[in-house]
Amino acid sequence: MIARRTLLKAAAVVGAGLAGPGCRRDAEPPSPPVQDAAGHLVWRNWSGQLHSYPASRAAPASDAEVAALLADAPAPIRPVGAGHSFTALVPTDGTLVTLDGLAGMVAHDPERLQATVRAGTRLGDLGPALAAVGQEMPNLPDINKQSLAGALATGTHGTGRAYPALHGGVVGFRIATPADGLVDCDAVRNSELYQAARVGLGAFGVLTQVTLHNAPLTRVKKRVEPRRLEEVLEEWPRLVAAHRNVEFFALPFTGLAATITVDEAAEPVRPRGPDEDADILMELKRLRDWTAWAPALRRWIAQRVLAAGFEPAEAVDEGWKLLSNERPIRFNEMEYHVPFEVQVPALREVVAAIEARRPDVFFPVEARVIAADDAWLSPFHGRLSGSIAVHAYYKDDYRFFFDLVEPILRRYEGRPHWGKMHSLKAADLARLYPRFEDARRVRARVDPAGRMLNPYLRELLGA
Ligand SMILES: Cc1cc2nc3c(=O)[nH]c(=O)nc-3n(C[C@H](O)[C@H](O)[C@H](O)COP(=O)(O)OP(=O)(O)OC[C@H]3O[C@@H](n4cnc5c(N)ncnc54)[C@H](O)[C@@H]3O)c2cc1C
């Protein structure tokens, strides 16, 4: 039998991650082997579903080295961050460029709350570095393993009605392009390149440093609360208006959800506890396995547990310590961003479709809200967005993303997360992005020979 307490915890905190010191990186699973069975050096992404055999690997240690390799390294030249994207942006049989050697803070400005950071810095290392000078990124994604440039390149985001995705805080950047070498961009200097490459898929060149507008260190309270899914769906607009950051995880086949809210707090620090999320997720998997023959039983068990009642979990600390979580269980993911007004009906359809057709799904469906911005390739360009993300355990079949979930999200005018699975190509994207043609024009100017393009990017951008 499933222990009542265990399932209770599952409903309470699955995916929500109150536990665990926020910026620990040692809880990541070991990386997959770098050599295949024949001894060839292989690159793989985090989930293990993408791989390639780069002919050459470069780890430049200066901006000048980056610029030099763009001139003569074998193409396609693909920058890589932490390899946490699920789309084939990185794979190359040409040159793989890691910016791990270009990490750390270059300068900071306490009055403007700005910091200039090397592009390869991991978000998990940026947190303490910024905190040491009294700053933090205003918002963070669910994990902090990404490199800064890698996160920006795909429109990586957190949640919160007033909070744009990470690139919303980018004041300027330095990029090495095949045509022009090193170029400094901001809203005034090289402003077209700034607008096009702020979310640039690594297709315009290689970012070497980024200037961020940050927030002062802010103490927040993070609260994870198990709720009935139906109540959360009805209250969602009110929750979004009431909280600084809010998201929820809908647990298919249970009628349950976990809400996570983050709000400013003046209370004494109460650090997060030990990390139990991975165990909890595996409990949900076991529940799936044991009730596969009777999905109604799955709901009945979960509902009974919820009815028993329990205390929500809370932690109080600086935002950068609480916003991101550990995700040691590998998965594949699709995420679309729909206009906020249609997020709830779209999510209802997604959960209903999964419950009708895919009893194998046990990962929660995640819902967040992201403020509008004006970067040309930002999925949030010009509209307040609600995101909907579906996940599949890395050993499970994820084709339902494409045949079941994606058609629903496309009907709601969804724009896909650039780093998460989707099937859109240039013609679809041109309809969804009002500045798509402008971005293509700028890209062709800075990389006329297409040295940055792998086959996936050629299809995506119609190059
Ligand atoms: C467990 C997990 C949790 C996640 N949570 C979230 C989340 O909460 N919110 C969210 O929005 N996304 C999330 N993602 C997606 C993730 O943030 C993005 O895929 C992000 O792009 C990954 O960053 P990376 O450093 O691994 O970049 P990579 O995947 O290595 O590369 C991504 C892109 O960045 C480009 N790039 C890398 N370095 C440079 C450079 N120096 N200059 C120019 N281009 C460069 C690459 O060429 C590529 O196009 C999550 C992914 C995982 C696996």
The ligand as a Tripos MOL2 file, in Angstrom:
@<TRIPOS>MOLECULE
LIG
   53    58     1     0     0
SMALL
NO_CHARGES

@<TRIPOS>ATOM
      1 C1         15.3950   20.4470  -15.6870 C.3       1 LIG1
      2 C2         15.1090   21.6380  -16.5590 C.ar      1 LIG1
      3 C3         14.3720   22.6930  -16.0520 C.ar      1 LIG1
      4 C4         14.1140   23.8200  -16.8550 C.ar      1 LIG1
      5 N1         13.3680   24.8340  -16.3300 N.ar      1 LIG1
      6 C5         13.0630   25.9020  -17.0990 C.ar      1 LIG1
      7 C6         12.2870   26.9760  -16.5950 C.ar      1 LIG1
      8 O1         11.9060   27.0080  -15.4360 O.2       1 LIG1
      9 N2         11.9860   27.9880  -17.4470 N.ar      1 LIG1
     10 C7         12.3870   28.0010  -18.7390 C.ar      1 LIG1
     11 O2         12.0470   28.9340  -19.4620 O.2       1 LIG1
     12 N3         13.1560   27.0110  -19.2440 N.ar      1 LIG1
     13 C8         13.5040   25.9760  -18.4460 C.ar      1 LIG1
     14 N4         14.2820   24.9720  -18.9560 N.ar      1 LIG1
     15 C9         14.8210   25.1220  -20.3160 C.3       1 LIG1
     16 C10        16.1900   25.7970  -20.2690 C.3       1 LIG1
     17 O3         16.1870   26.9380  -19.4310 O.3       1 LIG1
     18 C11        16.6030   26.2600  -21.6770 C.3       1 LIG1
     19 O4         16.5650   25.2030  -22.5680 O.3       1 LIG1
     20 C12        17.9690   26.9290  -21.6760 C.3       1 LIG1
     21 O5         18.2130   27.4310  -22.9670 O.3       1 LIG1
     22 C13        19.0930   25.9730  -21.2910 C.3       1 LIG1
     23 O6         20.2700   26.6970  -21.0420 O.3       1 LIG1
     24 P1         21.6730   26.0270  -21.3350 P.3       1 LIG1
     25 O7         22.7370   26.8620  -20.7060 O.co2     1 LIG1
     26 O8         21.6390   24.6030  -20.9950 O.co2     1 LIG1
     27 O9         21.7650   26.2270  -22.9170 O.3       1 LIG1
     28 P2         21.9360   25.1310  -24.0700 P.3       1 LIG1
     29 O10        20.7700   24.2230  -24.0160 O.co2     1 LIG1
     30 O11        23.2930   24.5480  -23.9930 O.co2     1 LIG1
     31 O12        21.8080   26.0770  -25.3460 O.3       1 LIG1
     32 C14        20.6030   26.7570  -25.5810 C.3       1 LIG1
     33 C15        20.8090   27.7750  -26.6910 C.3       1 LIG1
     34 O13        21.7120   28.7760  -26.2390 O.3       1 LIG1
     35 C16        22.7100   28.9810  -27.2120 C.3       1 LIG1
     36 N5         23.8970   29.4930  -26.5390 N.ar      1 LIG1
     37 C17        24.5940   28.9440  -25.5280 C.ar      1 LIG1
     38 N6         25.6310   29.7460  -25.1970 N.ar      1 LIG1
     39 C18        25.5840   30.8140  -26.0260 C.ar      1 LIG1
     40 C19        26.3770   31.9750  -26.2060 C.ar      1 LIG1
     41 N7         27.4460   32.2210  -25.4370 N.pl3     1 LIG1
     42 N8         26.0320   32.8590  -27.1550 N.ar      1 LIG1
     43 C20        24.9560   32.6440  -27.9490 C.ar      1 LIG1
     44 N9         24.1740   31.5610  -27.8270 N.ar      1 LIG1
     45 C21        24.4730   30.6580  -26.8730 C.ar      1 LIG1
     46 C22        22.8810   27.6160  -27.8440 C.3       1 LIG1
     47 O14        23.4980   27.6870  -29.0850 O.3       1 LIG1
     48 C23        21.4410   27.1860  -27.9540 C.3       1 LIG1
     49 O15        20.8440   27.7620  -29.0750 O.3       1 LIG1
     50 C24        14.5900   23.8610  -18.1880 C.ar      1 LIG1
     51 C25        15.3300   22.7850  -18.7000 C.ar      1 LIG1
     52 C26        15.5950   21.6890  -17.8910 C.ar      1 LIG1
     53 C27        16.3870   20.5360  -18.4330 C.3       1 LIG1
@<TRIPOS>BOND
     1     1     2 1
     2     2     3 ar
     3     2    52 ar
     4     3     4 ar
     5     4     5 ar
     6     4    50 ar
     7     5     6 ar
     8     6     7 ar
     9     6    13 1
    10     7     8 2
    11     7     9 ar
    12     9    10 ar
    13    10    11 2
    14    10    12 ar
    15    12    13 ar
    16    13    14 ar
    17    14    15 1
    18    14    50 ar
    19    15    16 1
    20    16    17 1
    21    16    18 1
    22    18    19 1
    23    18    20 1
    24    20    21 1
    25    20    22 1
    26    22    23 1
    27    23    24 1
    28    24    25 2
    29    24    26 1
    30    24    27 1
    31    27    28 1
    32    28    29 2
    33    28    30 1
    34    28    31 1
    35    31    32 1
    36    32    33 1
    37    33    34 1
    38    33    48 1
    39    34    35 1
    40    35    36 1
    41    35    46 1
    42    36    37 ar
    43    36    45 ar
    44    37    38 ar
    45    38    39 ar
    46    39    40 ar
    47    39    45 ar
    48    40    41 1
    49    40    42 ar
    50    42    43 ar
    51    43    44 ar
    52    44    45 ar
    53    46    47 1
    54    46    48 1
    55    48    49 1
    56    50    51 ar
    57    51    52 ar
    58    52    53 1
@<TRIPOS>SUBSTRUCTURE
     1 LIG1         1 GROUP 0 **** ****
